[in-house]
Each structure stands twice: as structure tokens, then as C-alpha cells.
Amino acid sequence: MNVRSFLRGALALLAAGAVLPALAQNVPATVDRPVTISYYNYNLASAGIGAEATKRLIAQFEAVNPKIKVEPVGASSFELTSRVQADVAAGRIPDVAQMVFSDLAFGVDNLGVAALEDIVSEEERKAHFAGMSPNGLKLGMLDGKTYGLAYTFSTPVLFYNADLFRKAGLDPDNPPKTWAEVKTAALAITKKTKAAGVATGIFGASAGDWLFQGVLRSNNGSLMSDDRKKLTFSEPASVEAVAMLRDLYDSGAYTNLEIDAAMEGMAAGNIGMYLQTSAIQGFLVRGAQGKFDLRASTMPRFGDKPQRPNNSGSALVILSRDPLKRRAAWELMKFMTSKEAYTVITSEIGYLPLRTDIVDDPQYLGDWVKKHPLIKPNLEQLAMLEPWVSFPGPNYRQIQKMMMEGAEMAVFGGMNPADAMKAAQDNAQALMPR
């Protein structure tokens, strides 16, 4: 963290009534006495497999690290950073947290997220990072330092119902690769079946902006300038991407559904195609089993332009200032991103494995990948993955909300896409740090 960022964080904490903790001393090489660390995790707040798998991993960690006790704290992905902020302000600083990538810059500048370079040696970091995806490791970097270690993350996948494709006279072995082909296929499905053509997880109260970012960038659009000072999501390439979504909706190819309704509709076989995070794969597989042929393809592209998918999901970050707890936190972080843990995270929850070296290894994911071809588009896109951009400053969530509201008005509200995005950008620019 640079001096300016540190001072911003200090002022934010003092303004919130918190006492800024002292900087840590040297972190010990091992945990040589009992210690308890808090672990803020949003999978723990979910129902079903995500929570159960996470609890099991924590229990396994404690079994092999008997001196470390983990105190789990569950909160939803949209509430977790606010919970962390409130507890930091109250002097209850979390030790480890699962933080969504769009919150990372705020966490670094305002909550005291520590860089791994300031906690463990280069030799130890390199040893743990061996076998991990270079693109995956970049997701948690800011200003040249590693503040977060990618944990549960995924790429956008186009799930599709092969049975509906057949009924519509489409070839399920050749799914749409471009947005124009998506439109054609969706209209065929709506015309020849009773199902909806295509739905997405781009919009909605719980959608965030991660999927929208990938759509803009795939048309060579952008969100803000490289120096992170000027918003750019109303520039022509970005507006053109929004106009494409508007055309899909106006044509009747695109059905506007809330995320839960779209997921349930896809799982029930009532939607032809659904663009969403690969993390819902398990839910869709369970719904489709014995009912219809569920398949998956990569994110659609714009003509000949390559896809530029970005990630959803989270990174593990360390906030503790206590040297012993920092070592315990790093040990937990290592375990949760180990080969064994990623075998569980990928096969049971549905996220990408940060460790690409286990994909073909029969001891880990090798046999599972052969039996579950739906993971293949996700793995393919890992090679072209780009980071989920986090807006700067304390108003980052309002900026994100304004951008997404502008896009929704353009796609579903009847506004001219250029006018809607320009108005959203002008209003959001006023909230950017000066």
C-alpha cells in the first residue's frame, strides 16, 4: 500500500470512529502456540453445497493445524464488505476475509487489506503460487502488489438446452459463438417452442457489474481510463455493446428475468440459453438431470472480435495486524487455495480452479473433468481472463449502480443507449476521487 492510500485508509477509519491498529512486527515462520482467527466468508451464508463444502474445508484445516482455531463469520457477498467495514470501525478487525473483486480497491485503500508481499517472503509466495494460473493471480493485484489471492471465481458461460435447440431446428453441436448467432438461435427457439430464447445474469439487484464489464470489453469498450480518473463507459464502443443488448430485447430474443427466475427457468428447461457465471453449474445440472440435455459454450463475441471475459467471484485477503494471526491467516489462505481444496471448490461448488496443474491430474480433478464436460468452456476462457475492474474511492458502489441503471434504462427502459450511458457517466464522474 502506498503512502497516499495508507493515509486515506487511516482518515477513513478515524472518521468512522475506529482506532487505527499498529503496524505488524515481523511475521513468525510458524504458529507455535494456540491462536484463534476470524474468517469472513460469503459461501458460509449460502444455502446448500457452498456452505457445506466450506465448513468441511475449515474442519480439515483445523485438523492439520491443531494450534489454529478458525472462527467462521458468514455474510452474503453483497453484505460482507459492509460487515467488514463496520467491524473494522468498531475495532474488531477481521483476520481473513473473502472479498468480491469489485470491493478490493476499497478494501486496500480504506480497510487495511495487507499486501502478501508485506507478510510472507518472496520464496514462500513463489512456492505456493507454483502451478497457479498467471491470469488468475493477476486478479488480486493492485499497484504491483498482491492484496488478494483469487479464491472462488469463474467466467461467463453460455449454458444452453440442447433439446430445445433440436426442437427449433438448430444444431446443438454448434452453439452460437457470436451475439448475432445468439439472436438468430433465440428467435428460432421462441418461434418453434414455448420456451424463452435467451436470458442473462447481466442485470438485476444482485447482479453487480462483472458480467456487464465483459460484454463491454468484448466490443473493445472500456469502463474508465488507465489512470483510474475518468469514466469511459459512454464512449462509442461501449454504447454499441449496450445497443446490441437493446436490439436483442426489442426483437423478442432476450427475456428480461430476475436472476433467481432466470436460474430456475433454465434449470426447469424453459429457457433456451442463459449467460451467467459458471458457478451455477451445479444448480443447473441438478435441475436438468433426467429431464433435458444441458450443455455449455463460451461467452459470445462481437463478430470477429475476441471475447474478453472477466471474472466474477472473490479473493481471500488478510486484514489482521497481529504477527501471529497474520501467519495463521496465511496458513488458512494457503490451505483454501491448495490442490485438495480446489478439487472440492471446483467439483462440488462449480468455481474455476486457480490451480491449472490439477485439471488433468487423476489424483485431483482429472477424472472429474472427463465426466463433466460443462467445465471445458470455463477452463478455455481462463487463458483469456481479464480482471473485474473495481472503481476507485469510497463511492465505488454508487458509481457501479449508476452505470448499471443507465444500461438498464437503455436496454429495457426505452432510452436512447448513447443518451442513457452519457447521463449515467456524467452523474457518476462527479463521485470519482479528485
Secondary structure as UniProt FT lines:
FT   HELIX           3..15
FT   TURN            16..17
FT   STRAND          35..41
FT   HELIX           43..45
FT   HELIX           49..64
FT   TURN            66..67
FT   STRAND          68..74
FT   TURN            77..79
FT   HELIX           80..89
FT   TURN            90..91
FT   STRAND          96..100
FT   HELIX           101..103
FT   HELIX           104..106
FT   HELIX           107..111
FT   HELIX           116..118
FT   HELIX           122..129
FT   TURN            130..131
FT   HELIX           134..138
FT   TURN            139..140
FT   STRAND          141..142
FT   TURN            143..144
FT   STRAND          145..146
FT   STRAND          149..150
FT   STRAND          156..161
FT   HELIX           162..167
FT   TURN            168..169
FT   TURN            172..173
FT   HELIX           179..192
FT   STRAND          196..200
FT   TURN            205..206
FT   HELIX           210..218
FT   TURN            219..220
FT   TURN            226..227
FT   TURN            233..234
FT   HELIX           236..251
FT   HELIX           259..267
FT   TURN            268..269
FT   STRAND          271..277
FT   HELIX           278..280
FT   HELIX           281..288
FT   TURN            289..291
FT   STRAND          294..298
FT   TURN            303..304
FT   STRAND          314..318
FT   HELIX           323..336
FT   HELIX           339..344
FT   HELIX           345..349
FT   HELIX           356..358
FT   TURN            359..360
FT   TURN            362..365
FT   HELIX           366..371
FT   HELIX           373..375
FT   HELIX           376..382
FT   TURN            383..384
FT   TURN            394..395
FT   HELIX           396..411
FT   HELIX           417..429
FT   TURN            430..431
//
